[in-house]
Amino acid sequence: MMSETKVKIKKMRKNARLPAYATSGAAAADLFACVDSEIALLPGQRMLIPTGIAVSLPEGTVAIVCARSGLAYKKGIAAAGGVGVIDSDYRGEIFFSAVNISSEEYIIHPGERIAQLMLMPVLAMSFIESEELDDTERGEGGFGSTGS
């Protein structure tokens, strides 16, 4: 069983739904489109889709907003920036930055499961300028350097 962290949720819109896990083993909770009517997302179009909720995250965590894998694969609805980052000190409404990478229009329905929300710990970095970096087996090998 996964450990559980309590996260306060505030409904920012009257028809907002709380995030929900689809299964007991799901790593991310579904986010729902908080729209009043159907919205067309055209091929190549980007759009901020409201979820109607805001969260109060524990310090030292980040919430990641990601595309639903089935929706991305089957319909081409992906996260415009790859993922969305919700910082622990942000208290505004969460939006899903969607992009339609398919060649067909996609209709977003009110209350539809549109994205996923995952909570992760964050390690703060302290940057130290250095003339040398630690050696590794890979070294400076870049894209494709470890195989296909």
C-alpha positions as CSV (number, residue, x, y, z in Angstrom):
1,M,0.0,0.0,0.0
2,M,1.2,3.5,-0.9
3,S,1.9,6.0,1.9
4,E,-0.7,8.8,2.1
5,T,-0.3,12.5,2.4
6,K,-3.2,14.8,3.2
7,V,-3.6,17.6,0.7
8,K,-6.2,20.4,1.2
9,I,-8.3,21.1,-1.8
10,K,-10.4,24.3,-2.4
11,K,-13.1,24.3,-5.1
12,M,-12.7,27.5,-7.1
13,R,-15.8,26.9,-9.3
14,K,-19.2,25.5,-8.3
15,N,-19.1,22.4,-10.6
16,A,-15.5,21.4,-9.7
17,R,-14.8,17.8,-8.8
18,L,-12.1,16.6,-6.4
19,P,-9.2,14.6,-7.9
20,A,-9.8,10.9,-7.7
21,Y,-7.7,7.8,-8.1
22,A,-9.1,5.4,-10.7
23,T,-7.6,2.3,-9.0
24,S,-6.0,1.5,-5.7
25,G,-2.6,1.2,-7.3
26,A,-2.8,4.4,-9.4
27,A,0.2,6.7,-9.0
28,A,-1.7,9.8,-10.1
29,A,-5.2,11.0,-9.4
30,D,-7.5,12.1,-12.3
31,L,-8.3,15.7,-12.8
32,F,-11.6,16.7,-14.3
33,A,-12.4,19.4,-16.9
34,C,-14.4,22.1,-15.1
35,V,-16.1,23.7,-18.1
36,D,-19.8,24.7,-18.5
37,S,-20.2,23.3,-22.0
38,E,-18.4,21.3,-24.6
39,I,-15.2,22.9,-26.0
40,A,-13.5,21.9,-29.3
41,L,-9.7,21.5,-29.2
42,L,-8.6,21.8,-32.9
43,P,-5.6,20.0,-34.4
44,G,-2.4,21.8,-33.3
45,Q,-4.3,24.0,-30.9
46,R,-3.2,24.7,-27.3
47,M,-5.6,25.5,-24.5
48,L,-5.7,26.0,-20.7
49,I,-8.4,23.7,-19.4
50,P,-9.7,24.7,-15.9
51,T,-10.0,22.0,-13.2
52,G,-11.9,24.3,-10.8
53,I,-9.6,23.3,-7.9
54,A,-6.7,24.8,-6.0
55,V,-4.4,22.8,-3.6
56,S,-2.3,23.5,-0.5
57,L,0.7,21.2,-0.9
58,P,3.0,20.3,1.9
59,E,6.3,22.1,1.9
60,G,9.0,20.0,0.2
61,T,6.6,18.6,-2.4
62,V,5.5,19.4,-5.9
63,A,2.4,18.4,-7.8
64,I,2.9,17.3,-11.4
65,V,0.1,17.6,-13.9
66,C,0.5,15.1,-16.7
67,A,-1.6,13.9,-19.7
68,R,-3.7,10.8,-19.3
69,S,-1.8,8.2,-21.2
70,G,-4.8,6.7,-22.8
71,L,-6.1,10.1,-24.0
72,A,-2.7,11.0,-25.3
73,Y,-2.3,7.7,-27.2
74,K,-5.9,7.3,-28.5
75,K,-6.8,10.9,-29.2
76,G,-3.6,12.9,-29.3
77,I,-4.4,15.1,-26.3
78,A,-1.0,15.8,-24.6
79,A,0.4,18.2,-22.0
80,A,1.6,21.3,-23.9
81,G,4.8,21.6,-21.9
82,G,5.3,17.9,-21.3
83,V,4.2,18.3,-17.7
84,G,2.8,21.1,-15.5
85,V,4.6,21.9,-12.2
86,I,2.5,23.1,-9.3
87,D,4.8,24.6,-6.7
88,S,4.1,24.1,-3.0
89,D,3.5,27.8,-2.5
90,Y,1.0,28.2,-5.4
91,R,-2.6,28.7,-4.3
92,G,-4.4,29.5,-7.6
93,E,-6.6,27.3,-9.7
94,I,-4.9,24.4,-11.4
95,F,-5.2,24.3,-15.2
96,F,-4.2,21.6,-17.7
97,S,-2.2,23.0,-20.5
98,A,-3.5,20.8,-23.3
99,V,-2.4,20.5,-26.9
100,N,-4.1,18.5,-29.6
101,I,-1.3,16.7,-31.5
102,S,-3.7,14.7,-33.7
103,S,-5.1,15.6,-37.0
104,E,-8.7,15.6,-35.7
105,E,-10.8,17.9,-33.6
106,Y,-11.3,16.7,-30.0
107,I,-14.4,17.7,-27.9
108,I,-13.8,18.3,-24.2
109,H,-16.9,17.5,-22.2
110,P,-17.8,19.0,-18.8
111,G,-16.5,16.7,-16.0
112,E,-14.3,14.7,-18.3
113,R,-11.2,13.1,-16.9
114,I,-8.7,15.4,-18.7
115,A,-5.3,15.0,-16.9
116,Q,-3.6,13.5,-13.9
117,L,-2.1,14.9,-10.7
118,M,0.8,13.3,-9.0
119,L,2.5,14.4,-5.7
120,M,6.3,14.1,-5.5
121,P,9.0,15.1,-3.0
122,V,11.4,17.8,-3.9
123,L,15.1,18.1,-3.1
124,A,16.3,21.7,-3.1
125,M,19.6,22.2,-4.9
126,S,22.5,24.3,-3.7
127,F,24.6,25.3,-6.7
128,I,28.3,25.3,-6.3
129,E,30.4,26.6,-9.2
130,S,33.3,24.2,-10.0
131,E,36.1,23.9,-12.5
132,E,35.8,20.1,-12.5
133,L,32.9,17.6,-12.3
134,D,33.0,14.1,-10.9
135,D,34.0,11.5,-13.5
136,T,31.5,8.9,-14.6
137,E,31.6,6.0,-17.1
138,R,29.4,7.9,-19.5
139,G,31.2,11.2,-19.2
140,E,30.1,13.7,-21.8
141,G,28.3,11.2,-24.1
142,G,25.0,12.8,-25.1
143,F,21.9,11.9,-27.1
144,G,22.1,8.2,-28.2
145,S,25.5,7.6,-26.6
146,T,24.2,4.7,-24.5
147,G,22.7,2.8,-27.4
148,S,19.6,2.9,-29.5
